[in-house]
Amino acid sequence: MNRLTKPLRSSPPRGWGGDVLLAVGVGLLLAGCGDQTEPTRVPPAVAEPVALRAEGVEPRKVRTAYRVPGQVVADDRVQIASRISGFIQEVTVREGDRIAAGDLLVAIDPADVNGEIRRREAGLESAGAVLADARRDVTQFTTLLDQGGIPADTLRKAQVRLSVAEAALAQAEAALHTALAQRRYTRIESPVDGVVVARERQPGDLATPGLPILVLESRQSLVFQTFVAERHIGSIAPGDAVTVQLDAVGRSVAGQVLRIVPSGDPATRRYEVKVSLPVDAALLPGMFGRADFTLGSREALLVPMAAFTERLGLDGVFVVEEPGVARFRWIRWRDAQTGFREVTAGLEPAERVILDPPEDLTDGAPVITDGSVHGAAPGLERGE
């Protein structure tokens, strides 16, 4: 083959390459724009409303109370002592024994008293003999004076001796009565119904007038003793009702202000107040308690205890907000009357609180109260 001769090639017509590329591109574009199914969008789930009870909060009259600690004491505390000196023969009771009025408590050796009685009896007999002799003298001297046998002065002196003898006899009788009275002091009986709380002397000890042998407390006159601050003493008067909470018996008892000692302690600036208590076998002297005095009344927001719950370690309540959404509210409170707490911050009058909220109730959950269904807050749901 001639070097100058080149083999023939089949070449596409001019412009063909561009047409092919254009066709491919259009095909791809049409393929990309074909029918395509769009993904289904699921609307967010709406929580079911919770049926709960709610109650409106309104200001109420509450009493202004003043609480102060104290203790139960016996208003009748008796120290048993002897009126005579003598050795103690017997002490019939010990600490804790219950006694009745008239029970024998202590016996004193009566030897000295009996000796004194015998001496007084002898003195009375002697005074009687002297008086009898003086009477005979007066009778004889009266006769002799009538006969002129003695001067009148002799009769006068005899009459004086008679008067002295009569006085001596009366004195001897009184001394004997006194000695006999001492005999009953050798047996000491209980003056009250009560309990022995202290035994200060033992058999064989010498009883001395004024020194206690036993200490008794009456259970019929228990009182609650407390000390009230001077700023409140003017608001308390005898006869005022008082509630006394006693820890040992686990309940409160009703009492009345019995007396106020009108002399305060200069160190503590407090005044002693005694509150009468009912007769109750469960009450014992020495029991600790707290007395609630009513000083007046005021308005306060009271919330039932059933509305309170705890979230994140803080006390609060759920408040119903429109349109039917439970909102947790932290509040400040203090103790009030039984079954309620007084709210000092966090709530306003006329707001409604949920009673007995379940543990899984969350802030923003939809609720049903008072028989009406309220809408839910968007994007919030009941916690699981």
Order of alpha helices (4+ residues) and beta strands (2+ residues): alpha-beta-beta-beta-beta-beta-beta-beta-alpha-alpha-beta-beta-beta-beta-beta-alpha-beta-beta-beta-beta-beta-beta-beta-beta-beta-beta-beta-beta
